[in-house]
Amino acid sequence: MAVTVLGLAGSARRGGNTETLLDWCLDGARDEGAEVTKYRLCDLDLHGCRACDACWEAGACVLQDDMQTLYPHLRTADSIVLAAPVYSMGMPAVPKMMIDRCQPYWALKYVLKRPVVEPGRPARLGALVSCAGTMFSYVFEGSRLVMNDLWHLLEVAPAGDVLYPGVDGKGDILKQPGAQAAAVDLGRRLGRRRRERREETLEDEFKTCINCGKPLADRVEEEERTGTGASRSTGECSTYRVWFCVNSDCVMYKTDLYREQIADRPDHR
């Protein structure tokens, strides 16, 4: 069965720099025989999360708009790539609104205690492609933080990003040496067939970076379960083991690549 790849174009500018990166990426996935589905988010009827918490009841959003079309793809695609340029040092409103509407998956995991993806399926991969007009070293950090949260929520492992600063005018990405090759290579990684996921244990500690191949460092962290507001705590914490890249020459440097739940406990603080 072919790998399924979901491409989400998050820029309002049709055929702009970021969407061009996405199209190259999806071409790479097709080269590997993947089944590709693409949506332009700005062409869809999407609305913001109302923080009504209705998804706590059944793990589904009650708003009837085009998110109902995206939800099945977000939950079942083998790979997901989001193309979102940088606006005001962060992600544009429409892709961020789409991500905010993934709150039902949070409810599934932490309130209803149900899996988001089918247990035992091959590992899912995700990627961000983006362009920014400025050259600040931290210009993509806001978007990457949001994406790391989304990947954790959807149980997706980051496969690497293609990020180009200093690309502003329409078509400027065509002047960037190696940009097309980098995007196509990323797409091929997303489109390749993957082994069935094996059951991992705490003894299976050796993990390597998906980009540079070097061993990852790990840490243990606790996360309080909260809802959409600070006063909506569930009174419980989850403990996770997190693996991250420590190779300063790698594009995944300091990025959390794997996150595994260790144990839950009541919050006694």
Contacts in CASP RR format, 6 or more apart in sequence:
PFRMAT RR
TARGET T0000
AUTHOR 0000-0000-0000
METHOD contacts of the structure
MODEL  1
MAVTVLGLAGSARRGGNTETLLDWCLDGARDEGAEVTKYRLCDLDLHGCR
ACDACWEAGACVLQDDMQTLYPHLRTADSIVLAAPVYSMGMPAVPKMMID
RCQPYWALKYVLKRPVVEPGRPARLGALVSCAGTMFSYVFEGSRLVMNDL
WHLLEVAPAGDVLYPGVDGKGDILKQPGAQAAAVDLGRRLGRRRRERREE
TLEDEFKTCINCGKPLADRVEEEERTGTGASRSTGECSTYRVWFCVNSDC
VMYKTDLYREQIADRPDHR
2 33 0 8 1.000
2 34 0 8 1.000
2 35 0 8 1.000
3 29 0 8 1.000
3 32 0 8 1.000
3 33 0 8 1.000
3 34 0 8 1.000
3 35 0 8 1.000
3 78 0 8 1.000
3 79 0 8 1.000
3 190 0 8 1.000
3 191 0 8 1.000
3 192 0 8 1.000
3 193 0 8 1.000
3 194 0 8 1.000
4 34 0 8 1.000
4 35 0 8 1.000
4 36 0 8 1.000
4 37 0 8 1.000
4 76 0 8 1.000
4 77 0 8 1.000
4 78 0 8 1.000
4 79 0 8 1.000
5 26 0 8 1.000
5 29 0 8 1.000
5 34 0 8 1.000
5 35 0 8 1.000
5 36 0 8 1.000
5 37 0 8 1.000
5 77 0 8 1.000
5 78 0 8 1.000
5 79 0 8 1.000
5 80 0 8 1.000
5 81 0 8 1.000
5 187 0 8 1.000
5 190 0 8 1.000
5 191 0 8 1.000
6 37 0 8 1.000
6 38 0 8 1.000
6 39 0 8 1.000
6 73 0 8 1.000
6 74 0 8 1.000
6 77 0 8 1.000
6 79 0 8 1.000
6 80 0 8 1.000
6 81 0 8 1.000
7 22 0 8 1.000
7 25 0 8 1.000
7 26 0 8 1.000
7 36 0 8 1.000
7 37 0 8 1.000
7 38 0 8 1.000
7 39 0 8 1.000
7 80 0 8 1.000
7 81 0 8 1.000
7 82 0 8 1.000
7 83 0 8 1.000
8 22 0 8 1.000
8 38 0 8 1.000
8 39 0 8 1.000
8 41 0 8 1.000
8 70 0 8 1.000
8 80 0 8 1.000
8 81 0 8 1.000
8 82 0 8 1.000
8 83 0 8 1.000
8 95 0 8 1.000
8 98 0 8 1.000
9 18 0 8 1.000
9 19 0 8 1.000
9 22 0 8 1.000
9 38 0 8 1.000
9 39 0 8 1.000
9 40 0 8 1.000
9 41 0 8 1.000
9 42 0 8 1.000
9 83 0 8 1.000
10 18 0 8 1.000
10 19 0 8 1.000
10 40 0 8 1.000
10 41 0 8 1.000
10 42 0 8 1.000
10 82 0 8 1.000
10 83 0 8 1.000
10 84 0 8 1.000
10 85 0 8 1.000
10 92 0 8 1.000
10 94 0 8 1.000
10 95 0 8 1.000
11 18 0 8 1.000
11 19 0 8 1.000
11 42 0 8 1.000
11 83 0 8 1.000
11 84 0 8 1.000
11 85 0 8 1.000
11 92 0 8 1.000
12 42 0 8 1.000
12 92 0 8 1.000
12 94 0 8 1.000
13 19 0 8 1.000
13 85 0 8 1.000
13 170 0 8 1.000
14 40 0 8 1.000
15 23 0 8 1.000
15 170 0 8 1.000
16 170 0 8 1.000
16 171 0 8 1.000
16 173 0 8 1.000
17 85 0 8 1.000
17 131 0 8 1.000
17 164 0 8 1.000
17 167 0 8 1.000
17 168 0 8 1.000
17 169 0 8 1.000
17 170 0 8 1.000
17 171 0 8 1.000
17 172 0 8 1.000
17 173 0 8 1.000
18 83 0 8 1.000
18 84 0 8 1.000
18 85 0 8 1.000
18 129 0 8 1.000
18 130 0 8 1.000
18 131 0 8 1.000
18 173 0 8 1.000
19 40 0 8 1.000
19 83 0 8 1.000
20 171 0 8 1.000
20 173 0 8 1.000
20 174 0 8 1.000
21 83 0 8 1.000
21 129 0 8 1.000
21 130 0 8 1.000
21 131 0 8 1.000
21 162 0 8 1.000
21 164 0 8 1.000
21 173 0 8 1.000
21 179 0 8 1.000
21 183 0 8 1.000
22 38 0 8 1.000
22 81 0 8 1.000
22 83 0 8 1.000
22 129 0 8 1.000
22 183 0 8 1.000
24 179 0 8 1.000
24 180 0 8 1.000
24 183 0 8 1.000
24 184 0 8 1.000
25 81 0 8 1.000
25 83 0 8 1.000
25 127 0 8 1.000
25 129 0 8 1.000
25 162 0 8 1.000
25 183 0 8 1.000
25 184 0 8 1.000
25 186 0 8 1.000
25 187 0 8 1.000
25 190 0 8 1.000
26 36 0 8 1.000
26 38 0 8 1.000
26 81 0 8 1.000
26 187 0 8 1.000
27 184 0 8 1.000
27 187 0 8 1.000
28 183 0 8 1.000
28 184 0 8 1.000
28 185 0 8 1.000
28 187 0 8 1.000
28 188 0 8 1.000
28 191 0 8 1.000
29 36 0 8 1.000
29 79 0 8 1.000
29 187 0 8 1.000
29 188 0 8 1.000
29 190 0 8 1.000
29 191 0 8 1.000
30 36 0 8 1.000
31 184 0 8 1.000
31 188 0 8 1.000
32 187 0 8 1.000
32 188 0 8 1.000
32 191 0 8 1.000
32 192 0 8 1.000
32 193 0 8 1.000
33 191 0 8 1.000
34 78 0 8 1.000
34 79 0 8 1.000
34 190 0 8 1.000
34 191 0 8 1.000
37 73 0 8 1.000
37 77 0 8 1.000
39 69 0 8 1.000
39 70 0 8 1.000
39 73 0 8 1.000
41 94 0 8 1.000
41 95 0 8 1.000
41 98 0 8 1.000
42 94 0 8 1.000
44 65 0 8 1.000
44 66 0 8 1.000
44 69 0 8 1.000
44 70 0 8 1.000
45 65 0 8 1.000
45 66 0 8 1.000
46 65 0 8 1.000
46 66 0 8 1.000
46 67 0 8 1.000
46 94 0 8 1.000
46 97 0 8 1.000
46 98 0 8 1.000
46 101 0 8 1.000
47 63 0 8 1.000
47 65 0 8 1.000
47 67 0 8 1.000
47 97 0 8 1.000
48 63 0 8 1.000
48 97 0 8 1.000
48 100 0 8 1.000
48 101 0 8 1.000
49 97 0 8 1.000
49 100 0 8 1.000
49 101 0 8 1.000
49 103 0 8 1.000
49 228 0 8 1.000
50 63 0 8 1.000
51 228 0 8 1.000
51 229 0 8 1.000
52 62 0 8 1.000
53 107 0 8 1.000
53 227 0 8 1.000
53 228 0 8 1.000
53 232 0 8 1.000
54 61 0 8 1.000
54 62 0 8 1.000
55 61 0 8 1.000
55 62 0 8 1.000
55 103 0 8 1.000
55 104 0 8 1.000
55 106 0 8 1.000
55 107 0 8 1.000
56 107 0 8 1.000
56 111 0 8 1.000
56 112 0 8 1.000
58 112 0 8 1.000
59 104 0 8 1.000
59 105 0 8 1.000
59 107 0 8 1.000
59 108 0 8 1.000
59 111 0 8 1.000
59 112 0 8 1.000
59 114 0 8 1.000
60 71 0 8 1.000
60 104 0 8 1.000
61 67 0 8 1.000
61 68 0 8 1.000
61 71 0 8 1.000
61 101 0 8 1.000
61 103 0 8 1.000
61 104 0 8 1.000
63 101 0 8 1.000
67 98 0 8 1.000
67 101 0 8 1.000
70 98 0 8 1.000
71 104 0 8 1.000
74 80 0 8 1.000
74 102 0 8 1.000
74 105 0 8 1.000
74 154 0 8 1.000
75 105 0 8 1.000
75 116 0 8 1.000
75 117 0 8 1.000
75 154 0 8 1.000
76 117 0 8 1.000
77 124 0 8 1.000
78 122 0 8 1.000
78 124 0 8 1.000
78 125 0 8 1.000
78 191 0 8 1.000
78 194 0 8 1.000
79 124 0 8 1.000
79 125 0 8 1.000
79 126 0 8 1.000
79 127 0 8 1.000
79 159 0 8 1.000
79 187 0 8 1.000
79 190 0 8 1.000
79 191 0 8 1.000
80 124 0 8 1.000
80 125 0 8 1.000
80 126 0 8 1.000
80 127 0 8 1.000
80 154 0 8 1.000
80 156 0 8 1.000
81 126 0 8 1.000
81 127 0 8 1.000
81 128 0 8 1.000
81 129 0 8 1.000
81 186 0 8 1.000
81 187 0 8 1.000
81 190 0 8 1.000
82 95 0 8 1.000
82 127 0 8 1.000
82 128 0 8 1.000
82 129 0 8 1.000
82 147 0 8 1.000
82 150 0 8 1.000
83 128 0 8 1.000
83 129 0 8 1.000
83 130 0 8 1.000
84 91 0 8 1.000
84 92 0 8 1.000
84 95 0 8 1.000
84 128 0 8 1.000
84 130 0 8 1.000
84 143 0 8 1.000
85 92 0 8 1.000
85 130 0 8 1.000
85 131 0 8 1.000
85 132 0 8 1.000
86 130 0 8 1.000
86 131 0 8 1.000
86 132 0 8 1.000
86 133 0 8 1.000
86 134 0 8 1.000
86 139 0 8 1.000
86 140 0 8 1.000
86 143 0 8 1.000
87 93 0 8 1.000
89 136 0 8 1.000
89 139 0 8 1.000
89 142 0 8 1.000
90 142 0 8 1.000
90 143 0 8 1.000
90 146 0 8 1.000
91 99 0 8 1.000
91 142 0 8 1.000
91 143 0 8 1.000
91 146 0 8 1.000
96 146 0 8 1.000
99 146 0 8 1.000
99 149 0 8 1.000
99 150 0 8 1.000
102 150 0 8 1.000
102 153 0 8 1.000
102 154 0 8 1.000
103 228 0 8 1.000
105 116 0 8 1.000
105 153 0 8 1.000
105 154 0 8 1.000
106 153 0 8 1.000
106 227 0 8 1.000
108 114 0 8 1.000
108 115 0 8 1.000
108 116 0 8 1.000
109 115 0 8 1.000
109 116 0 8 1.000
109 153 0 8 1.000
110 225 0 8 1.000
110 234 0 8 1.000
110 238 0 8 1.000
111 234 0 8 1.000
116 153 0 8 1.000
116 154 0 8 1.000
116 155 0 8 1.000
117 124 0 8 1.000
117 154 0 8 1.000
117 155 0 8 1.000
120 196 0 8 1.000
120 197 0 8 1.000
120 199 0 8 1.000
121 196 0 8 1.000
121 197 0 8 1.000
122 193 0 8 1.000
122 194 0 8 1.000
122 195 0 8 1.000
122 196 0 8 1.000
122 197 0 8 1.000
123 157 0 8 1.000
123 194 0 8 1.000
123 197 0 8 1.000
124 154 0 8 1.000
124 155 0 8 1.000
124 156 0 8 1.000
124 157 0 8 1.000
125 156 0 8 1.000
125 157 0 8 1.000
125 158 0 8 1.000
125 159 0 8 1.000
125 189 0 8 1.000
125 190 0 8 1.000
125 194 0 8 1.000
126 151 0 8 1.000
126 156 0 8 1.000
126 157 0 8 1.000
126 158 0 8 1.000
126 159 0 8 1.000
126 160 0 8 1.000
126 190 0 8 1.000
127 158 0 8 1.000
127 159 0 8 1.000
127 160 0 8 1.000
127 161 0 8 1.000
127 162 0 8 1.000
127 186 0 8 1.000
127 187 0 8 1.000
127 190 0 8 1.000
128 143 0 8 1.000
128 144 0 8 1.000
128 147 0 8 1.000
128 160 0 8 1.000
128 161 0 8 1.000
128 162 0 8 1.000
128 163 0 8 1.000
129 161 0 8 1.000
129 162 0 8 1.000
129 163 0 8 1.000
129 183 0 8 1.000
129 186 0 8 1.000
130 140 0 8 1.000
130 143 0 8 1.000
130 161 0 8 1.000
130 162 0 8 1.000
130 163 0 8 1.000
130 164 0 8 1.000
131 163 0 8 1.000
131 164 0 8 1.000
131 165 0 8 1.000
131 166 0 8 1.000
131 167 0 8 1.000
131 168 0 8 1.000
131 172 0 8 1.000
131 173 0 8 1.000
132 139 0 8 1.000
132 140 0 8 1.000
132 163 0 8 1.000
132 164 0 8 1.000
132 165 0 8 1.000
132 166 0 8 1.000
132 167 0 8 1.000
133 139 0 8 1.000
133 165 0 8 1.000
133 166 0 8 1.000
133 167 0 8 1.000
133 168 0 8 1.000
134 165 0 8 1.000
134 166 0 8 1.000
135 165 0 8 1.000
135 166 0 8 1.000
136 165 0 8 1.000
139 165 0 8 1.000
140 161 0 8 1.000
140 163 0 8 1.000
140 165 0 8 1.000
144 161 0 8 1.000
144 255 0 8 1.000
147 158 0 8 1.000
147 161 0 8 1.000
148 158 0 8 1.000
148 255 0 8 1.000
148 256 0 8 1.000
150 156 0 8 1.000
151 157 0 8 1.000
151 158 0 8 1.000
152 256 0 8 1.000
152 259 0 8 1.000
157 210 0 8 1.000
157 257 0 8 1.000
157 258 0 8 1.000
158 210 0 8 1.000
158 252 0 8 1.000
158 255 0 8 1.000
158 256 0 8 1.000
158 257 0 8 1.000
159 186 0 8 1.000
159 189 0 8 1.000
159 190 0 8 1.000
159 210 0 8 1.000
160 186 0 8 1.000
160 189 0 8 1.000
160 210 0 8 1.000
160 211 0 8 1.000
160 251 0 8 1.000
160 252 0 8 1.000
161 186 0 8 1.000
161 251 0 8 1.000
162 179 0 8 1.000
162 182 0 8 1.000
162 183 0 8 1.000
162 186 0 8 1.000
163 251 0 8 1.000
164 173 0 8 1.000
164 176 0 8 1.000
164 179 0 8 1.000
166 172 0 8 1.000
167 173 0 8 1.000
167 176 0 8 1.000
173 179 0 8 1.000
200 260 0 8 1.000
202 241 0 8 1.000
202 262 0 8 1.000
205 218 0 8 1.000
206 215 0 8 1.000
207 215 0 8 1.000
207 216 0 8 1.000
207 218 0 8 1.000
207 243 0 8 1.000
207 257 0 8 1.000
207 258 0 8 1.000
208 214 0 8 1.000
208 215 0 8 1.000
208 216 0 8 1.000
209 215 0 8 1.000
209 216 0 8 1.000
209 245 0 8 1.000
209 247 0 8 1.000
209 250 0 8 1.000
209 252 0 8 1.000
209 257 0 8 1.000
210 252 0 8 1.000
210 257 0 8 1.000
211 245 0 8 1.000
211 250 0 8 1.000
211 251 0 8 1.000
211 252 0 8 1.000
212 245 0 8 1.000
212 247 0 8 1.000
212 249 0 8 1.000
212 250 0 8 1.000
212 252 0 8 1.000
214 245 0 8 1.000
214 246 0 8 1.000
214 247 0 8 1.000
214 250 0 8 1.000
216 243 0 8 1.000
216 244 0 8 1.000
216 245 0 8 1.000
216 246 0 8 1.000
216 257 0 8 1.000
216 258 0 8 1.000
217 243 0 8 1.000
217 244 0 8 1.000
217 245 0 8 1.000
217 246 0 8 1.000
218 241 0 8 1.000
218 242 0 8 1.000
218 243 0 8 1.000
218 244 0 8 1.000
219 241 0 8 1.000
219 242 0 8 1.000
219 244 0 8 1.000
220 239 0 8 1.000
220 240 0 8 1.000
220 241 0 8 1.000
220 242 0 8 1.000
220 262 0 8 1.000
221 239 0 8 1.000
221 240 0 8 1.000
221 242 0 8 1.000
222 237 0 8 1.000
222 238 0 8 1.000
222 239 0 8 1.000
222 240 0 8 1.000
223 237 0 8 1.000
223 238 0 8 1.000
223 239 0 8 1.000
223 240 0 8 1.000
224 233 0 8 1.000
224 235 0 8 1.000
224 236 0 8 1.000
224 237 0 8 1.000
224 267 0 8 1.000
225 233 0 8 1.000
225 234 0 8 1.000
225 235 0 8 1.000
225 236 0 8 1.000
225 237 0 8 1.000
225 238 0 8 1.000
226 232 0 8 1.000
226 233 0 8 1.000
226 234 0 8 1.000
227 233 0 8 1.000
227 234 0 8 1.000
233 267 0 8 1.000
235 266 0 8 1.000
235 267 0 8 1.000
236 264 0 8 1.000
236 265 0 8 1.000
236 266 0 8 1.000
236 267 0 8 1.000
237 264 0 8 1.000
237 265 0 8 1.000
237 266 0 8 1.000
237 267 0 8 1.000
238 261 0 8 1.000
238 263 0 8 1.000
238 264 0 8 1.000
239 261 0 8 1.000
239 262 0 8 1.000
239 263 0 8 1.000
239 264 0 8 1.000
239 265 0 8 1.000
240 259 0 8 1.000
240 260 0 8 1.000
240 261 0 8 1.000
240 262 0 8 1.000
241 259 0 8 1.000
241 260 0 8 1.000
241 262 0 8 1.000
242 256 0 8 1.000
242 258 0 8 1.000
242 259 0 8 1.000
243 256 0 8 1.000
243 257 0 8 1.000
243 258 0 8 1.000
243 259 0 8 1.000
244 254 0 8 1.000
244 255 0 8 1.000
244 256 0 8 1.000
244 257 0 8 1.000
245 252 0 8 1.000
245 253 0 8 1.000
245 254 0 8 1.000
245 255 0 8 1.000
245 257 0 8 1.000
246 253 0 8 1.000
246 254 0 8 1.000
247 253 0 8 1.000
END
